[in-house]
C-alpha cells in the first residue's frame, strides 16, 4: 500500500502568507488614517482660534512594525497636548487654566476601541485570497 499526498493551494505556495502580511499592513494603514481623521475632528472641537497650520502637519507614517500618527515635530505640539511645562515658575507667564488638550491620548483610546472593528471590516477580501 502506498499513499501519495499532494500539497497545493494558497496555504502551501505562499499566497496565504502574503495575504496575511498584506492584511496586517492594510489594517495598520486604515486604522492610522481613521486616527488621523479623528484627530482632525478633535482639533476642530478644541482649538479656539485654529489657523489650520497644526492640523495640516498631521501625518500617518508607516514603519516596518506600525503606523504612527505624528504632527511632524511642530514645536508647539507638546504644549497643545499636555500644556506648558514649568507652570509653577513665577518668571513665566502661562494661562493658569490651560492644561493641554490631550487630543492624541483621547484619540488613541477611542481608536483602540474601534481598531478591531475597522480591521474586521477589511478582512473578507484577504480571506478570499487564502482559499
N, C-alpha and C positions, 0 to 999 in steps of 0.2 A: 504494500500500500504506500502511496506517495501523495503528499499534499503540496500543492503549489499556491503560494499566497502572492498576489499581485497588489502592490501598493501604488495607487494613483489618486489624483484629485488634489484639491487645494490644500489639504492637510499634509500632504506628502511632497508637493512640488514647490512649496514656499509661498503660494498665493495667500493662504490663511494668515501666515505670519506677517506678510506685507500689509494685509488688510487690518490686522490688529495695530501695527505701527502707524498706519495712516489714520486709523480711528483715533488713537491717542493724540496724535498731532492735531487733527481736525477739532477734537473736543477741546484741547487746550486753547486753540486759536478762537473757537467760537465762544468759549467761556470768557476768554480775555476780552474779546470785542464786546460782549454783553456787559462786562465790568466797566469798560470804557464808557459805554452809553449810560450806565448807571451813575458814574462819576460826573459826567457832563450834566445829567439831570440834577444830581445832588448840588453841584456848584451853582446851578441855576436857581436853586431854592435858597442857599445860604449866603451867597455873596450879595452884599448890599449895593455896591456900585461896580458891577463887573465891566471890565474893559474888553474881555474876550481873549486877552493875551494868555493868561494862565491856562484856560481850558484848551486853547489852540495848541498847547505844548504837550498835552496828554497823548501818550503813545502806548501801544501794546508791542512789547519787544519779545521776540521768541528766542529762547536759548535752547540748548540741546535737551534740557530737562524740564523746562516750564515756560509758560507765557507770563510775562510780568508787565504790569501797568505802571508807567513812570511819568513824571512830569518833566523829564528831560533835564533835571538838575536846576530848575528855576530857583533862583537864590532865596526867594521868599516862600517857597513851597513848605519847608518845615514849620515856618511861622503860621501859615494858614492851617496846617494840620494840627499842631499842638500848642499854638500860642507862643508868645515871646518868652525867651529864656531870660533868667535873671529878673523876674518881675519884682523881686524884693530889693533890687538895687536902687537906692534912693537917687542916684545920679542919672538914672534913665527914666524917661517919661513914657510909660506904657498906659494904654487904656486899661483901667483897673478891671473891667468886666469882660475883656476878651481872653478866652482861654483856649481858643482854637476850634476848628470846625470838626475835626476827627472824621473827615469825609472818607479817606482811604480805609480807615478802620471800620467805619459803618458800612461802607460798600462791600468790603471784604467779608464781613459777617453775613450780609444779605446774599452775596454771591455764593458763599459756601452752602447756604441753604438751598440755592437754586441749581447748583452745579450738576448734580446727578440727573435732575430733570432735563437740563439742557443737553447733557451727553446722551441720555436715553433717546432724546428726540432725533439725534443724527445717527444712532446705532443701526437701524434697519438696513440702510444702504450698504453698510460694511458687512453685516451678517450675510447678505445675499452673495457677496463676493467669496464667502467662506464655504459655500455649499457646493 
